[in-house]
Amino acid sequence: MASLMALSMTVAGCAEVQRAAEDVARQSGNPRLAGAIHGAGNVVGSLFPIGYEEESSIGQAIALQVVARYGGVVDQPELVRYVNLVGRAVANTSDRPDIPYRVAILDHESINAFAAPAGYIFVTRGLLRQIKNEAELAAVLGHEIAHVSEKHILDVIQRSKRLAGVTEAGLSYATNNPAAFKGVIDGAVKKLLDEGLDQEKETDADTVGEVFAARVGYDAEAYVGLLTRLRDLKGDDRALFKTHPNFSARIEAVQKTIRTKHLASNGLVLQERFSRMTKRV
Amino acid sequence: MTAPRSFWILLIALWIGLLAWGTEAWAETVYVQAKTAQLRAGKTSLDAVVGNVKFGDALEVVGRDGRWVEVKTSAGARGWIFANKTSTSKPSVGNDTLARLGQSMRGGDASTTTASAGARGLDKASEGYANRAGVSARDREVVDRMTAYQISDQDVEEFMREGGLGEYAK
């Protein structure tokens, strides 16, 4: 407790010392030194993780582009509520249950799903049409929740910012340098929607998401069923998810997780509820 | 030749002390790995709720039976919690100190706002981004509504109960 208090005081203290040093430099007629002190603070600050408030700004900005690129969302309140309930059920016992998660259905026939930081999750109408039961939907949402809980996109943004020499983020960053903020967000959107994350991160999301869905009681084999159907539909060479690893590799990784984590393959599938709630997709 | 009475009293006191120390030292701790969770009087979802715990709370393990763990809170409340809502490793809760330190040094306010407070609508940064990127009013409205979208924990519990999920498994 004492060390936490000391660290908290240091948090406030560092910023105050930095501001005081900047003021002294400015008042003594040395604006270049003041700028250097300010810049040094930014550089040091950029080495620390992004907090939720900043993550939320980034997540909203990326969500705006996802919605714009995919032509809007499905406006069916009952269906949207159902998908969100499944998402919340999985998220509530995920490794990061203390942030709000929201799921929107993109009104698009392609087959895909995305997650932006701070819990903005999207599934396309096309993917929803391929899903046969609630356990499969839970696994897909588990995969996206894992991207958020593991902070995969934030990791990409942190790295790209460092490479670009950008040292600020979030609210202050967007206010001080909106053009650079736009550049960072556009780069993240390109990575997310066009190029795809590292295959390692996608495999990680598959295995972690599978555990999240199984914790709630969904059948662990359900995800294997969905991935196998998608592979049969499109094949490995033309991977349906152009932004993800091929299906065979994903199926193998998920099966390995089921074995090593002893996940239940006799869990719930809830096909009837899924069919009833998604009949108008 | 017999040992003096004081020797035996000292030995018994030492034994009791060691027993108490051992129980404390070996007590297993689990942490709540769910947004919220209920402690129940018994090991089924039909048993009465005797307490509520939240993400990250430390619980002392008293016993285990199948998918349920009997625990004691730091306040002394005792009850059963669904095992899948616990973790043996301590989870990271909310904005950690390092993140706040980083934000402070980058020039933003190291706000005490936590994720659980929840955001409503687009914030200034994303609104500014939407202006620069030429995002349409329709798409802004979509993300605005998405941000404000809320489902209560009670509704999620009811949804899980109806489906027989989690602790409501039949």
Interface residues (C-beta under 8 A of the other chain):
Chain A: L4 L7 S8 T10 V11 A12 C14 A15 Q18 H38 G41 N42 V44 G45 S46 L47 F48 P49 I50 G51 Y52 E53 E54 S56 S57 Q60 A61 A63 L64 Q65 V67 A68 G72 V73 R81 N84 L85 R88 A89 A91 N92 T93 D95 P97 D98 I99 P100 R102 A104 A118 Y120 E134 T167 E168 A169 G170 L171 S172 Y173 A174 T175 N176 P178 A179 F181 K182 I185 D186 R215 V216 G217 Y218 L268 L270 R273
Chain B: Q33 A34 K35 T36 F55 G56 N84 K85 P91 V93 G94 N95 D96 T97 L98 A99 R100 L101 G102 Q103 S104 M105 R106 G107 G108 D109 A110 S111 T113 T114 A115 S116 G118 A119 L122 D123 K124 A125 S126 G128 Y129 A130 R132 A133 V135 S136 R138 D139 R140 V142 V143 M146 T147 Y149 Q150 I151 D153 D155 V156 F159 M160 E162 G163 G164 L165 G166 A169
